[in-house]
Amino acid sequence: VPRCSKRSTKGIPPKRYSWQVKNKHLLCNVTIPPEKFSDIKNLREEEQEKWYGAMQVEMDSLKRLKVFTPAKPPENKKVIGSRWVYRIKKKPNGESLYTRLVA
């Protein structure tokens, strides 16, 4: 014969776990920036457009400041690779997407 519990807290998690339960639901709404360029293709179309727009702003800035100039690589020379770094910065008026092109 199974024994019946007489505890009043049966099935109620202890208070020490209450913060984990509350924060578990908050994690669903967190936007995580892509780690690499190919990850952007897996996002929703509206998020893709935001990231591509942020990358275009960065490229325009590099060209305007004359830091980046597209050119053909010289023969027999190694080309320095580059990659995009993605960040989401929280501002009082909302989130801003930032991208940087790094070598």
N, CA, C and O of each residue as an XYZ file, in Angstrom:
412
protein
N       0.857     -1.175      0.000
C       0.000      0.000      0.000
C       0.904      1.239      0.000
O       1.740      1.387      0.891
N       0.741      2.161     -1.021
C       1.552      3.381     -1.036
C       1.209      4.287      0.136
O       0.064      4.371      0.580
N       2.222      4.946      0.608
C       2.074      5.834      1.743
C       1.637      7.213      1.255
O       2.152      7.677      0.238
N       0.740      7.865      1.916
C       0.269      9.214      1.572
C       1.104     10.241      2.314
O       1.384     10.093      3.503
N       1.495     11.284      1.595
C       2.261     12.347      2.227
C       1.327     13.258      2.999
O       0.246     13.610      2.528
N       1.757     13.631      4.181
C       0.959     14.524      5.018
C       1.567     15.931      5.048
O       1.120     16.791      5.807
N       2.611     16.161      4.199
C       3.250     17.478      4.189
C       2.403     18.473      3.402
O       1.833     18.136      2.364
N       2.329     19.696      3.907
C       1.530     20.727      3.234
C       2.269     21.314      2.025
O       1.653     21.984      1.197
N       3.572     21.073      1.917
C       4.355     21.647      0.812
C       4.563     20.651     -0.318
O       5.423     20.872     -1.172
N       3.820     19.583     -0.350
C       4.001     18.557     -1.378
C       3.756     19.161     -2.771
O       2.709     19.754     -3.026
N       4.734     18.999     -3.655
C       4.608     19.489     -5.019
C       4.952     20.956     -5.202
O       4.940     21.443     -6.332
N       5.254     21.671     -4.146
C       5.612     23.095     -4.235
C       7.132     23.198     -4.143
O       7.712     22.749     -3.155
N       7.793     23.780     -5.151
C       9.253     23.882     -5.079
C       9.679     24.819     -3.951
O       8.965     25.774     -3.641
N      10.829     24.560     -3.336
C      11.306     25.432     -2.266
C      11.585     26.839     -2.784
O      11.824     27.035     -3.976
N      11.553     27.807     -1.886
C      11.765     29.210     -2.271
C      13.153     29.428     -2.865
O      13.338     30.350     -3.661
N      14.121     28.610     -2.501
C      15.474     28.806     -3.031
C      15.536     28.590     -4.544
O      16.495     29.018     -5.187
N      14.531     27.934     -5.118
C      14.483     27.722     -6.559
C      13.555     28.699     -7.275
O      13.447     28.644     -8.500
N      12.896     29.574     -6.563
C      11.895     30.436     -7.193
C      12.506     31.393     -8.211
O      11.866     31.679     -9.222
N      13.722     31.902     -7.986
C      14.342     32.816     -8.951
C      14.637     32.107    -10.262
O      14.554     32.720    -11.326
N      14.981     30.820    -10.203
C      15.267     30.093    -11.432
C      14.006     29.905    -12.266
O      14.048     30.010    -13.492
N      12.906     29.634    -11.619
C      11.645     29.429    -12.329
C      11.201     30.728    -12.985
O      10.751     30.717    -14.131
N      11.321     31.849    -12.277
C      10.908     33.141    -12.836
C      11.789     33.530    -14.020
O      11.282     33.983    -15.046
N      13.103     33.357    -13.885
C      14.022     33.772    -14.942
C      13.992     32.841    -16.145
O      14.392     33.240    -17.238
N      13.531     31.623    -15.970
C      13.450     30.691    -17.090
C      12.519     31.245    -18.168
O      12.774     31.074    -19.360
N      11.452     31.901    -17.752
C      10.505     32.459    -18.705
C      11.052     33.728    -19.355
O      10.687     34.050    -20.485
N      11.910     34.439    -18.662
C      12.482     35.651    -19.231
C      13.466     35.337    -20.355
O      13.601     36.124    -21.292
N      14.146     34.209    -20.274
C      15.139     33.867    -21.288
C      14.528     33.647    -22.666
O      15.241     33.703    -23.668
N      13.246     33.402    -22.736
C      12.598     33.175    -24.023
C      12.591     34.434    -24.885
O      12.552     34.336    -26.112
N      12.629     35.613    -24.268
C      12.523     36.863    -25.009
C      13.875     37.526    -25.262
O      13.918     38.643    -25.778
N      14.966     36.872    -24.914
C      16.287     37.449    -25.088
C      16.745     37.232    -26.530
O      16.663     36.123    -27.058
N      17.227     38.303    -27.157
C      17.764     38.199    -28.508
C      19.255     37.918    -28.403
O      19.982     38.646    -27.727
N      19.703     36.880    -29.060
C      21.112     36.508    -29.023
C      21.728     36.889    -30.366
O      21.215     36.495    -31.413
N      22.828     37.654    -30.350
C      23.439     38.044    -31.628
C      24.074     36.841    -32.318
O      24.511     35.904    -31.650
N      24.130     36.860    -33.646
C      24.777     35.757    -34.363
C      26.273     35.731    -34.064
O      26.880     36.771    -33.807
N      26.858     34.548    -34.098
C      28.292     34.428    -33.841
C      29.112     34.590    -35.117
O      30.249     35.058    -35.072
N      28.539     34.205    -36.246
C      29.253     34.333    -37.512
C      28.272     34.724    -38.611
O      27.056     34.651    -38.439
N      28.825     35.135    -39.733
C      28.016     35.641    -40.840
C      26.975     34.625    -41.298
O      25.841     34.999    -41.599
N      27.337     33.366    -41.353
C      26.407     32.336    -41.844
C      25.220     32.124    -40.906
O      24.190     31.604    -41.333
N      25.344     32.516    -39.632
C      24.230     32.368    -38.683
C      23.073     33.308    -39.005
O      21.941     33.048    -38.599
N      23.334     34.384    -39.717
C      22.283     35.350    -40.032
C      21.224     34.718    -40.929
O      20.050     35.081    -40.849
N      21.622     33.787    -41.771
C      20.672     33.142    -42.682
C      19.624     32.322    -41.939
O      18.557     32.042    -42.486
N      19.914     31.935    -40.696
C      18.981     31.135    -39.910
C      17.969     31.986    -39.147
O      17.060     31.444    -38.519
N      18.113     33.309    -39.194
C      17.207     34.205    -38.473
C      15.965     34.497    -39.307
O      15.911     34.206    -40.502
N      14.963     35.085    -38.637
C      13.769     35.524    -39.372
C      14.159     36.639    -40.332
O      15.167     37.318    -40.137
N      13.354     36.818    -41.361
C      13.675     37.781    -42.418
C      13.828     39.203    -41.879
O      14.727     39.931    -42.300
N      12.959     39.602    -40.953
C      13.048     40.971    -40.415
C      14.329     41.166    -39.609
O      14.912     42.250    -39.638
N      14.776     40.139    -38.892
C      16.031     40.241    -38.149
C      17.221     40.239    -39.102
O      18.207     40.936    -38.861
N      17.139     39.461    -40.182
C      18.206     39.460    -41.189
C      18.398     40.859    -41.755
O      19.526     41.333    -41.890
N      17.292     41.519    -42.086
C      17.375     42.866    -42.657
C      18.019     43.840    -41.683
O      18.786     44.710    -42.095
N      17.717     43.704    -40.393
C      18.322     44.591    -39.389
C      19.835     44.388    -39.327
O      20.593     45.357    -39.291
N      20.274     43.122    -39.315
C      21.713     42.854    -39.244
C      22.421     43.290    -40.525
O      23.504     43.871    -40.465
N      21.817     43.015    -41.686
C      22.427     43.456    -42.945
C      22.497     44.983    -42.999
O      23.466     45.541    -43.514
N      21.484     45.653    -42.475
C      21.500     47.118    -42.410
C      22.617     47.624    -41.516
O      23.292     48.597    -41.852
N      22.818     46.964    -40.368
C      23.894     47.353    -39.455
C      25.261     47.138    -40.106
O      26.177     47.937    -39.908
N      25.400     46.060    -40.881
C      26.666     45.816    -41.581
C      26.895     46.873    -42.658
O      28.028     47.302    -42.874
N      25.830     47.292    -43.332
C      25.961     48.320    -44.367
C      26.372     49.654    -43.747
O      27.177     50.384    -44.326
N      25.828     49.975    -42.580
C      26.217     51.204    -41.872
C      27.707     51.165    -41.546
O      28.405     52.165    -41.714
N      28.195     50.024    -41.083
C      29.622     49.883    -40.757
C      30.490     50.022    -42.007
O      31.519     50.697    -41.970
N      30.089     49.392    -43.109
C      30.868     49.500    -44.350
C      30.888     50.943    -44.862
O      31.925     51.430    -45.311
N      29.744     51.621    -44.796
C      29.686     53.026    -45.219
C      30.605     53.883    -44.360
O      31.269     54.788    -44.865
N      30.643     53.599    -43.060
C      31.501     54.347    -42.148
C      32.977     54.116    -42.479
O      33.765     55.062    -42.489
N      33.351     52.871    -42.748
C      34.747     52.571    -43.094
C      35.156     53.260    -44.393
O      36.275     53.761    -44.502
N      34.267     53.287    -45.369
C      34.574     53.942    -46.648
C      34.638     55.457    -46.487
O      35.510     56.111    -47.060
N      33.706     56.018    -45.699
C      33.668     57.468    -45.494
C      34.937     57.955    -44.793
O      35.459     59.023    -45.112
N      35.427     57.164    -43.837
C      36.638     57.532    -43.102
C      37.914     57.122    -43.842
O      39.021     57.331    -43.346
N      37.749     56.537    -45.028
C      38.860     56.103    -45.876
C      39.768     55.094    -45.168
O      40.989     55.107    -45.322
N      39.133     54.226    -44.396
C      39.849     53.155    -43.711
C      39.839     51.898    -44.567
O      40.771     51.095    -44.516
N      38.795     51.734    -45.343
C      38.603     50.525    -46.147
C      38.460     50.920    -47.604
O      37.593     51.719    -47.959
N      39.309     50.361    -48.438
C      39.218     50.592    -49.872
C      39.314     49.244    -50.575
O      40.339     48.570    -50.468
N      38.276     48.839    -51.288
C      38.364     47.566    -52.012
C      39.456     47.631    -53.082
O      39.555     48.613    -53.817
N      40.271     46.580    -53.160
C      41.353     46.540    -54.148
C      41.639     45.089    -54.511
O      41.303     44.169    -53.765
N      42.261     44.903    -55.665
C      42.658     43.556    -56.067
C      43.944     43.189    -55.330
O      44.846     44.017    -55.204
N      44.030     41.955    -54.844
C      45.253     41.562    -54.124
C      46.431     41.394    -55.083
O      46.251     40.919    -56.204
N      47.632     41.778    -54.653
C      48.811     41.580    -55.498
C      49.114     40.082    -55.656
O      48.753     39.270    -54.803
N      49.766     39.744    -56.734
C      50.100     38.342    -56.987
C      51.125     37.855    -55.967
O      51.981     38.619    -55.521
N      51.030     36.587    -55.604
C      51.964     35.928    -54.683
C      52.018     36.579    -53.307
O      53.037     36.477    -52.623
N      50.968     37.231    -52.892
C      50.906     37.840    -51.557
C      49.740     37.241    -50.790
O      48.713     36.879    -51.365
N      49.920     37.146    -49.493
C      48.872     36.620    -48.636
C      47.851     37.711    -48.345
O      48.213     38.862    -48.104
N      46.591     37.349    -48.370
C      45.522     38.306    -48.078
C      45.099     38.116    -46.624
O      44.897     36.990    -46.169
N      44.966     39.219    -45.905
C      44.527     39.154    -44.508
C      43.027     38.904    -44.490
O      42.259     39.619    -45.133
N      42.625     37.891    -43.754
C      41.200     37.571    -43.648
C      40.483     38.533    -42.713
O      41.116     39.257    -41.944
N      39.187     38.534    -42.786
C      38.391     39.382    -41.897
C      37.123     38.638    -41.512
O      36.749     37.649    -42.142
N      36.475     39.126    -40.475
C      35.203     38.547    -40.053
C      34.375     39.629    -39.387
O      34.889     40.679    -39.000
N      33.079     39.355    -39.260
C      32.161     40.293    -38.632
C      31.966     39.924    -37.168
O      31.877     38.748    -36.818
N      31.901     40.943    -36.320
C      31.587     40.759    -34.902
C      30.254     41.451    -34.662
O      30.066     42.601    -35.059
N      29.333     40.756    -34.016
C      27.974     41.266    -33.818
C      27.715     41.513    -32.338
O      28.115     40.716    -31.490
N      27.042     42.626    -32.030
C      26.687     42.975    -30.657
C      25.300     43.594    -30.627
O      24.860     44.226    -31.588
N      24.623     43.399    -29.508
C      23.360     44.086    -29.250
C      23.605     44.962    -28.038
O      23.978     44.464    -26.976
N      23.401     46.252    -28.184
C      23.584     47.173    -27.068
C      22.225     47.679    -26.625
O      21.398     48.078    -27.445
N      22.006     47.659    -25.330
C      20.742     48.122    -24.761
C      20.844     49.622    -24.503
O      21.781     50.095    -23.861
N      19.875     50.346    -25.008
C      19.802     51.786    -24.787
C      18.457     52.097    -24.154
O      17.537     51.284    -24.235
N      18.326     53.256    -23.526
C      17.037     53.595    -22.899
C      15.872     53.609    -23.888
O      14.741     53.302    -23.511
N      16.133     53.958    -25.139
C      15.054     54.017    -26.131
C      14.906     52.713    -26.915
O      14.142     52.668    -27.880
N      15.606     51.668    -26.534
C      15.487     50.374    -27.212
C      16.839     49.751    -27.488
O      17.873     50.258    -27.051
N      16.822     48.647    -28.218
C      18.051     47.938    -28.550
C      18.659     48.488    -29.835
O      17.947     48.941    -30.730
N      19.976     48.440    -29.910
C      20.675     48.820    -31.131
C      21.591     47.680    -31.532
O      22.242     47.070    -30.684
N      21.639     47.396    -32.810
C      22.509     46.349    -33.323
C      23.802     46.990    -33.802
O      23.776     47.964    -34.554
N      24.928     46.447    -33.372
C      26.224     46.962    -33.782
C      27.013     45.853    -34.449
O      26.989     44.706    -34.002
N      27.707     46.194    -35.509
C      28.584     45.245    -36.181
C      29.946     45.892    -36.366
O      30.051     47.110    -36.508
N      30.979     45.077    -36.363
C      32.332     45.548    -36.618
C      33.000     44.563    -37.560
O      32.833     43.351    -37.423
N      33.748     45.076    -38.504
C      34.539     44.246    -39.403
C      35.956     44.238    -38.852
O      36.605     45.282    -38.783
N      36.437     43.065    -38.460
C      37.761     42.963    -37.845
C      38.642     42.030    -38.664
O      38.161     41.095    -39.305
N      39.945     42.306    -38.627
C      40.910     41.472    -39.358
C      41.454     40.397    -38.444
O      42.281     39.589    -38.865
